[in-house]
Amino acid sequence: MTPEQFRAWRKANGWKQRELADRLGLKRRMIQYYERGDRDGKTVEIPRTVRLACYAIACGVEEFDGRTVQWSSPTEPDVKSVDEDDDD
């Protein structure tokens, strides 16, 4: 995800930088750095964890406790609980 894509995605969802920072558990300043792709003259890349969190938000995941998924949409996909995993 490029800085331009990150900013466009935030704007397409109608969020202010503060709102997205709160959703991602970041400071607003980090959102600004990611959108500029620069911090004090040094290149800033959007970490994989942030990109994955953005993807989860885009898919409707509001919270994850390691066992279940809380979806923001009224229709929940069939999600297998970690406790039901067959890889024991």
C-alpha positions in Angstrom: 0.0 0.0 0.0 1.5 3.3 -1.0 1.0 6.5 0.9 -1.4 7.7 -1.8 -3.4 4.5 -1.6 -3.5 4.7 2.2 -4.8 8.3 2.2 -7.3 7.6 -0.6 -8.6 4.5 1.4 -9.1 6.6 4.5 -10.9 9.4 2.6 -13.1 6.9 0.7 -14.3 5.6 4.1 -15.0 9.2 5.3 -12.6 9.1 8.3 -10.5 11.9 9.6 -6.9 11.1 10.5 -7.8 11.0 14.2 -10.7 8.5 13.6 -8.4 6.1 11.6 -5.7 6.5 14.2 -8.2 5.5 16.9 -9.4 2.5 14.9 -5.8 1.3 14.4 -4.6 2.1 17.9 -2.1 4.6 16.6 -1.3 8.3 17.1 -2.6 10.7 14.5 1.0 11.7 13.8 1.7 8.2 12.5 -1.2 8.4 10.1 0.2 11.7 8.8 3.7 10.0 8.3 2.1 7.1 6.5 0.1 9.4 4.2 3.2 11.5 3.4 5.6 8.5 3.2 8.1 10.7 4.9 9.3 11.5 8.4 11.9 14.2 8.9 13.3 13.5 5.4 13.4 9.7 5.8 11.1 7.3 3.9 8.4 5.8 6.0 6.8 2.5 4.9 3.4 1.4 6.1 4.1 -1.7 8.2 2.6 -5.0 7.3 0.7 -5.1 10.6 -1.0 -1.7 9.7 -1.8 -2.9 6.2 -3.3 -6.1 7.5 -5.3 -4.1 10.1 -6.6 -1.9 7.3 -7.6 -5.0 5.4 -9.5 -6.4 8.5 -11.3 -3.1 8.9 -12.2 -3.1 5.2 -13.6 -6.6 5.7 -15.8 -5.5 8.6 -13.7 -6.9 11.5 -14.1 -4.6 14.5 -12.4 -6.6 17.2 -10.3 -9.8 17.4 -9.6 -11.6 20.7 -7.7 -14.6 19.3 -10.8 -16.8 19.3 -13.7 -15.0 17.6 -14.3 -12.3 15.1 -16.8 -9.5 15.8 -18.1 -8.3 12.4 -19.6 -4.9 11.9 -21.9 -6.2 9.1 -25.1 -8.0 10.0 -24.1 -11.1 8.1 -21.3 -13.0 9.7 -19.2 -15.3 7.5 -18.7 -18.9 8.8 -15.5 -18.4 10.9 -13.9 -21.4 12.6 -12.9 -20.7 16.2 -9.2 -21.2 17.1 -10.4 -23.8 19.7 -11.9 -25.9 16.9 -8.7 -26.0 14.9 -7.8 -29.6 13.8 -4.0 -29.0 13.9 -3.4 -30.2 17.4 
